[in-house]
């Protein structure tokens, strides 16, 4: 999973101006057409950008959990809980040039468009997902979600791959640090920005602590480019480290996912795993 700042800049069309062209893109990129949708979509066309009004966070996450089951490529959205100071929920598609192969995916992010959203909103949640097809256990009905009873330490080897893909990748974390730093410099330390990845096993919320932000800002122009925190995450997601987590929590893969998220927490990085919220009218969380 590779998240990259893009260079294409675009302005929103006027309210109600469905299908109008937005302003010309920067850096020679063509402008994208703003289209409004009732539901979130994974869109790998650079000709249009989808905006969803009136869908708030729990429902949006449930829609992403369904999208990841059928999409081969990743997508990214900026969720606005109070768009432009109102009480309206909005989702803006910000990914472009989405690509995928057998075991990885790349998505660029429209930097100038995200800059506009950050200038107009003091609370932004950035969401992306990891497609189901990268998961060796969740994608196959024959893979058990719980270890066999009375077999201490037993687990399916496919759990290891699933645990790795259930976490933000090192490139996800580096992107998060760069955007977080940019956001707080723009808003002079105020406001809220969150980064979340949705997988078949739930949602992982990850971000810098105050000490982490200070460390990244102090080092981002140095020889290390502020990559220390990213290196720690990469080490924590190495197969041998993940295998130790699984062996310590062999009861179920969900328990192992939750524990792996906890192991990635440091004085610089905060990582929290949660399962999906239940749909209205249902009492049990869904997978």
Secondary structure, DSSP 8 states (H G I E B T S, - for coil): -EEEE---------TT-TT-B-S--GGG----EEEEESS------SSEEEEEES--HHHHHHHHHHHTTT-SS--EEEEETTGGGSS--EEEE-EEEEEE-SS-EEEEE-HHHHHHHHHH-SEEEEEEE--GGG-TTTT-TTS-SB--TT-TT---THHHHHHHHTS--HHHHHHHHHHHHHHHHHTTT-SEEEEEEEETTEEEEEEE-HHHHHHHHHHTTSTTTT-HHHHHHHHHTSHHHHHHHHHHT-SBHHHHHHHHHHHT--SSEEEEEE-----TT--S---
